[in-house]
């Protein structure tokens, strides 16, 4: 019985985080297990012998009303050159190496092999991977931006073009993808061939942009992957992506910055975007099982049956959603959080 209540509590926790994000007043819902009351003032729920606290407003960092203030806030804890370093196109991948940003004597070494991305008055699209993008027809709106940042080598173009577009300025790569890419380079056995081929294709999507490993360090492993891609996919003058890493561990930076114990790649990318953009439009950031019309939403737009992942996510994405939602309302003229179809 105890296990049943725990599972039930987890489900209600997830469902009510959605309700808290979309409703202002207290209300209650009748379910087959009984009546559950949501108290939006105290952010708690009660029902059938259990009680669990929801997100408290005091735990959610209020987003500044202008992107310049966000930029000031982020730059106070990390400089742009320490947030991202992009290896020069002509840097040999064998020479990719991590430079310790905490040592001022090493800063001069950046220029020899890499560079950062300078701020420009650019309109940026930050594209998450939520199933809210399915049938959104937002592809052309996303691609119309000057700069497009995408998450974790998500598939784009082709059958996804109408909804998510195909333009890439930066494509992030997570830790699991980096490990798989290194394994594919060193030992592409039959049991992983299909995964490896798919991963190569995902990285090739960024051939006109940058593949960025966001978590900090491991530039040498990135070099192993870049060398493989150069040798097997981008020879004979074919253009390949540039490669980037974070000298500072951006996950730790964002943990402190946004008061989130385990920030997602989306929040890390948002922090970077505040340093290089003057308008940010957020697409595909909607971490709930149901949309405002009560339609079922998949966790990823490219995995139609992944809605169950909403119940087992470590990033506290509903908290991040509140940050993005506030920014969408008050961030700056032209900035927005898009959770409705574009056409």
C-alpha positions, 0 to 999 in steps of 0.5 A, spaced: 500 500 500 505 504 501 508 503 494 502 504 491 501 511 495 508 513 493 507 512 485 500 515 486 504 521 489 509 522 484 504 522 478 500 527 482 506 531 483 507 531 475 500 533 473 499 538 478 506 542 476 503 542 470 496 545 473 500 550 477 504 552 471 497 554 467 492 556 473 492 562 478 487 560 483 486 554 488 481 548 485 480 541 486 480 535 481 475 529 482 479 522 481 478 515 481 482 514 488 478 520 491 478 528 491 485 531 491 486 539 493 491 543 490 493 549 494 496 554 490 498 559 495 502 554 499 504 550 493 501 543 496 497 538 495 492 533 499 488 527 498 487 520 500 492 520 506 498 523 503 501 530 502 506 533 498 509 539 497 509 543 490 514 548 488 515 554 492 515 561 489 521 562 493 525 557 490 524 559 483 529 565 481 525 571 478 527 572 471 529 580 470 525 584 466 531 585 461 535 581 457 541 586 459 540 584 466 540 577 465 546 578 461 549 582 467 547 576 472 550 571 468 557 574 466 558 576 474 559 568 475 562 566 468 565 570 463 563 568 455 570 566 454 570 561 460 563 559 458 564 556 451 571 556 446 570 554 439 576 550 436 579 554 430 577 550 423 584 549 422 586 546 429 588 539 428 583 535 432 589 531 435 591 538 439 584 539 442 585 540 449 582 543 455 585 549 458 584 551 465 580 557 466 581 558 473 589 559 472 590 566 469 596 564 466 593 559 461 588 564 458 593 567 453 593 559 450 586 560 448 587 564 442 592 559 439 587 553 438 580 556 439 576 562 440 569 564 443 563 567 440 562 574 441 556 578 442 552 581 437 545 584 436 542 578 434 535 574 434 536 567 437 532 561 437 533 556 443 530 550 441 528 544 446 526 537 444 519 537 447 513 534 444 509 540 444 513 542 437 509 536 434 504 539 429 507 546 431 509 548 424 514 552 427 520 550 423 520 557 418 519 561 424 525 558 428 529 558 421 528 565 420 532 567 427 539 570 426 542 564 430 539 557 432 541 553 438 539 546 439 539 541 444 543 534 444 543 532 437 536 532 436 534 530 429 532 536 424 530 537 417 527 532 413 520 529 416 521 534 422 523 540 418 515 543 418 515 543 425 522 544 428 526 547 421 533 545 419 538 551 421 543 550 426 548 555 429 550 551 435 548 544 437 549 541 444 552 534 445 551 531 452 555 526 456 552 520 454 552 522 447 560 524 447 561 517 451 558 513 445 561 517 440 568 515 443 566 508 443 564 508 436 570 511 434 574 506 437 570 500 437 564 500 432 562 493 434 556 490 430 551 491 436 552 499 436 553 500 429 546 502 428 546 507 434 553 509 431 551 511 424 545 515 427 549 519 431 554 520 426 548 523 422 546 527 428 553 530 428 553 532 421 546 536 421 551 541 424 556 541 419 554 549 418 555 550 425 558 548 432 557 542 436 558 544 443 559 539 449 556 543 455 558 540 461 566 542 461 572 539 460 574 533 456 576 536 450 581 531 448 575 526 447 571 531 443 578 531 439 577 523 438 570 524 435 572 530 431 578 526 428 573 521 426 568 525 423 573 529 419 576 522 416 570 519 415 565 524 413 568 531 411 574 529 407 575 532 400 573 539 402 567 537 405 565 542 410 564 539 417 562 542 424 566 546 428 567 543 435 566 547 442 567 545 449 566 549 456 572 551 460 568 552 466 563 546 468 557 550 466 552 545 470 555 547 476 555 555 474 547 554 473 546 550 479 548 556 483 545 561 478 538 559 477 538 555 484 537 548 481 540 542 483 541 539 476 540 544 471 538 541 464 542 542 457 536 547 456 538 552 462 545 551 460 544 554 453 539 559 455 545 562 460 549 562 454 544 565 449 544 571 454 551 572 453 551 572 446 544 575 444 539 581 445 533 577 443 531 570 445 525 566 443 524 559 446 521 553 442 520 546 445 520 548 452 514 544 455 515 539 460 508 536 461 504 530 459 498 534 457 498 541 453 493 547 455 488 543 451 489 536 455 492 533 449 498 528 450 505 531 449 511 526 448 517 527 452 521 528 445 518 530 439 522 525 435 520 519 440 512 519 440 511 514 445 516 517 450 511 521 455 512 516 461 519 520 461 515 526 465 515 522 471 522 520 471 526 526 470 532 529 474 532 536 472 526 539 475 524 542 468 517 544 471 521 549 475 525 551 469 519 552 465 517 557 470 523 561 469 522 561 461 515 563 462 517 569 466 522 571 461 517 570 455 513 575 458 518 580 461 525 578 458 525 584 452 522 586 446 522 580 441 523 575 446 518 570 447 516 563 450 512 559 444 508 553 446 502 554 441 502 552 434 506 557 429 501 556 424 
